[in-house]
Amino acid sequence: MKREALLCMILMITFTPLFGHSFHAGLEESAGIAIGTGKGNWDWTDSSRDIQRYTPFTPGIALVTAYDLGPFFQMEGGVGYYWNSNELANGESRWVYEQQTLEFPLALRLFFVPRERGFYVKGGTALMILTGKATFHNRETREDLLLSGRARNRFHGGLQIGLGYQAKLLRGLGEIEAKYITFYTSPDYVRTDGSLGDIRFHRFGVNFRYYF
């Protein structure tokens, strides 16, 4: 029953825009930074631990859809693949946490000027599926602290907000957008010492989209 409900959710998020009277489909390229946080032995925000963070740029690519709901509103959907990475320094040790996600976003946009393309704000949710094998490894020795790179729970919900600008081009639509997205449920991993901790990413990105 859970699988059927999950499949229904994926189909609704991905293909709902097809039923809009003004439908747009296109591609997205994303570049951003991902900040990891955790709890317990995984708490990277504890100032007493003298932990420094480094956030390299992380890429993403997506198929995106949108359709007009009226003069002010537009619905956004699609499917994207994102590479998340965060580096930590604790004393002389440097550790890299990497995780990949397949994401199905669903957001509602509000345009500032009706019936014209321009600035908009958006908010919504996302289905986030952990893919591949996550690692939490030492940069020098390659020691991995994860007993298994597979989280005990692969399916998660996310929250997103953004501010963007959409413009009519000679052919299609162009967009640039600043977006923040985070897990509101946490992936659970088992470390090699047997401890269980949850770690999640908070990703800030700039998205470039072209709708055909």
N, C-alpha and C positions, 0 to 999 in steps of 0.2 A: 504493500500500500504506500509506503514511504517513497519507493522508487517511482511509482506512478505519479504521485503528487509532485515530486521533484522534476520529473520530465515535463509535466504540465506547466510548472512555473518557468522552466527554461524556454519552452515554446512560446508562452505568453510574452515573456520579456523580449525575445528575439524577433518574433513575427507580428506582434500587435501593430506596429507601424504600417504594415502592409494594407491595413484596412482603413487608413486615413485617406481623406479626399485629396490631400496635397502631400505626396510621399516623396522623400528624398533618401538616397542611399549613397554611401561613399566610403572613403578610407580615412583612417586617422594614424598619425605618427605622434608618438609621445616621448618626451624627455623630462626626467625629473629626479628627485631624490627621495629615498625611502628611509625613514627613521624607525628603528625597532625598539620596542619596549617589552618588558616582561615582569614577572612577579617572583617573589621568594628568592631562591638562589639565582634567578634569571633577571633580577631587578637591575636594569642598567641605568636607572634614573637616581639611584641612591648616591648623593653627593659625597658621602663618607668613604666611598670605594675608589675615589679618584679615577673614574672611568672616563676616557675621552672617546668621542664619537667622530667618525669620518663618514661622509655620505657621498659616495661616488654617484655620477649620473647613471640612471637606470633607464633602459629603453622600453618601449611598448609599441604594439601595432594592433589595429582593430578594424573590423568592418562595422560601420555605424549607420543607423537609420534615424530618420526624424520625420514627423508629419505635423502639419498645422492643425491646431484645435480651435483657432479663432484669431482675431487680430492681435491679441496679447500673448497667447500661449502656444507652446510647441512641445511635443512629446519626443523624448530621445530614447533609443534602444540600441542594441547591437551585441557584439561579442569581441573580446580582445584578449591578447596574451601579453603578460608583463613580467619582466625580470626585476626582482627586488634584491637589493644588496645593501648591507650596512657593515661597517668596519669599526671595531672597538679596540682601544688600547688600555691595558691595565698593567701599569709599570712598563716593563720591556716586552711584554707579550702582546701580540697583535692578533685579533681573532676576526674572522669574516663570517657573517651570517648571510646565507643566500636562500631565497625561496622564490618559486615561480607560481604564478596564478593565472587561471583562465577565468575571465570575468564577464558577466552578463549584466550590464548596467540598465537601469530604468530611471529616468529623471524627467522632471517637469521644468520647462523654461518659461520665464516671464520676461518679455521684451519691454524696454522702457518706452519706446515709441510705437504705437499701434500701426499695423499695416505696413511697416517699413522694417528693413533689416537694420541691425545696429547692435547696441549693447543689450545684454541680457544677464540675468542671474538664474541659477538653477539649483535644485535640490532633489535628492532622491535616494535610492537604495541600489544594491547590486548583489547578485549571487556570485560568490567567490569560491572557486574550486582549486585546491592545492594540487599541483601537477609536478611531475618529475620527483627528484629526491633533494630535499633540503639538506644543507650542510651548515655546521657551526665549527669551522676548522681553524687551526693555528696557521698563520700565513707562512711561517718559516718551516715548521716540522710537518705540516699537513695533518696533524692529529685532529680527529673529529670527535667532538664531545657528544654528538647525537648517537645513541645506540642504533636507531634506525632513522633514516631521513623521511620516513613516512609518518605523518601525523596520525594520531589515533582518531581524529575527526577531520575529514577532508573538505566537507561542505560548510560554508560559512556565509553569514550575511555581512554586508558592508553599508556604510553611510557615505554619501558624497555631497559636496557643495561646489559651486564654481561660478566664475564670472567670465564672460566671453564677449566676442564681437563677431557678428555674422554679416557678410557683405555679398551682394549679388555680383557675379562675374559675367563675362560675356557668355560663358557656358557653365551653368551650375552655380554653386554657392561655395564660398570660402569662409573658414572660421579660424580664429585663434582664441584659446581659452586657457585660463588658469584654474586648476582643479585640485581639490583636496579629497582624498578618499581614505577610509580606515575600516578595519574589521570592527564589528561590534560583538563578535564572538571570537574566542581565542583558539588557535591551533595548539594542541597538546602534544608535546614531544617527551620522550624518555631519554635521559642522559646516560652516559656510560657508567656513572656512579649510582644509577638506579633512581635518581630523583626525577620527579615529574614537574615540568614547568610549562607555562603557556607564553608564547611570544607572538606578537602581532606587528604588522607594519602600518605606519602612517605615511602615505605617499603624497608628496606635493609635486605636481607636474604641469608642464605647458604642453597643450595639445594643439596640433595643426590638422585641420580637416578639410577635405574637398568632397563636395557632394556633386555627383554627375547630373 
